[in-house]
Amino acid sequence: MDYDDVEAELRRHPKVRECVVTRIPTGPRKNTLVAYVVADGRVLPAEIRAFLSAPRMRSSRIPQAVIPVDSLPRTGSGEVDRDGLPLPVLPGQAAGGKMAWSDLGDGQLWVVTVVVALIFALLAFLLTDGLWPGSTDLSLVPQPYAALFSGLYLAEWLAFGVGIAFLFMGRRRLRRLGRPQWLTTLAHLSVVWLLISWWPQDNFYRLASKTDWGRQAALVYGFNITLMIAAVILVAFVIRERRVD
């Protein structure tokens, strides 16, 4: 079903420069009619819905959600990339009455993110000696260098925790930017890898012999090269955003 008539009416609004109306899956067997609006100046979703109300549109054709965006994502041919549209953040709960990450408000999401990050940072701290015995032993390291290395270990544990938290809750933020889904997925995983990899990488390196060339090569290609790839993906993500703007 197309909504050309709804989009045509939306463009009659004096502040609406561009728009697209589509149905977005928001639950099992449930779709929500959403309008994405590029406006000149600030425009409230309620204002848009009121503008479309009868007699302009019957109620079934009025979007249930209005998402103001800076620009509409486009394909290489210049058409609107509907797969790249950010998902709406709608109130309510997931099917079965269970709370989903997407049901959390921004404030709640920040709190949950911090808690999850601290839990996994603590887990990394507790597992380090078991996974890499002696890797963090600083008994022979003089001060102030021992303190500096202790700070490094703490940073690695925290980065690991933040990476795990971002794995579960960061995609929602990235999808709001309106990039294509495939690029959003790659960028999401790249951020996660850039955060979580330092903890295992540093421990593996500290225990690897400098002349164990097989292990050194495996570490370089397993961590260094993949970190470079992740950085390139994030550059592509940012460049795509600027081109859309």
Secondary structure, DSSP 4 states (H G I P E B T S, - for coil): ---HHHHHHHTTSTTEEEEEEEEEEEETTEEEEEEEEEESS---HHHHHHHHTTTTS-GGGS-SEEEE-SS--B-TTSSB-GGGSPPP---S--GGG---GGGS-HHHHHHHHHHHHHHHHHHHHHHHHHHSTTTT--TTPPTTHHHHHHHHHHHHHHHHHHHHHHHHHHHHHHHTTT--HHHHHHHHHHHHHHHHTHHHHHHHHHHS-TT-HHHHHHHIIIIIHHHHHHHHHHHHHHHHHHHH-
